[in-house]
Amino acid sequence: MQTSGTFSMGGTVSASGQTSAQAGLIKDTTTATFRQDVIAESAKQPVLVDFWAPWCGPCKQLTPVIEKVVKAAAGKVRLVKMNIDEHPEIAGQLGIQSIPAVIAFKNGQPADGFMGAVPESQIKSFIERLVGPIGAGSAADLVKAGDEALAAGDLAGAAETYAAALAHEPQNGPALAGLARVQLESGNLEQARRILETLPEAKRGEAAVAAVLAQIELAERAASLGDLAGLEQRIAADGNDHQARFDLAVALNAKGLRTEAADQLLEIIRRDRTWNEDGARKQLLQFFEAWGPTDEATAGARRKLSAYLFR
């Protein structure tokens, strides 16, 4: 293996047969993208670089094992794979003579490594030396980690972690709900609904699943509404145009303006509790289900609703 000064822009093919870079916890890299994928990324968390080649039998044995342990680490470490046949420069610079070889980078520098298709227990110990205990990687732990990644805006990392949870429990309701939320955040309403359709009917009543179903329904309805300006003009012209106020509440919720959305429905309730067969209160309850009982908007609107209902 010789060091070369030229950068190759060819595509990568992983030992597991994947032909495009994976977002999230596991991805392929090239000489040109190595600095961003590894050096820069390792400032956030350790990055393992798996140097491999298509002809390498032990590499094919190592790939599924190391991917499993990385997923179980639930975002504490990332895996980047480099095909040395197509991109020999980095491996040459690091003095790698045989593969598979795995080098861990922290803060832009090589920190540790191993060679060969080592067993899962050894890989786990290697990663724990870098990041501390990673636990058993139970489905519940992985779902929690996925929720944290999603809350932080890391959609790719959340999807990887929820998928790891489903590897433990293929019909885990909160994990499937999490994947649906990732699709929903990405604007893929149909895909979000299809994910939840794989659940048995009995599991659709679980809180996490019911919340996402409510979010999907609200998003679909919001997509059919006009812009906010038109609805606001109708309300300005007639404060008792409850349908316009109702539609505005749905549209505001779709934009993440939860308190404002609740206030519109509460105003309908204040003006006419019986409108549309108590439709404003029923819609507000659906908001609560979609937002969750601990959300600040839920708590605030629930207090106002009680004041209107029991005054």
Summary of the structure (lengths in Angstrom):
residues: 311
radius of gyration: 25.1
end to end distance: 80.8
largest distance: 81.5
contacts: 1003
relative contact order: 0.08
helix: 57%
strand: 9%
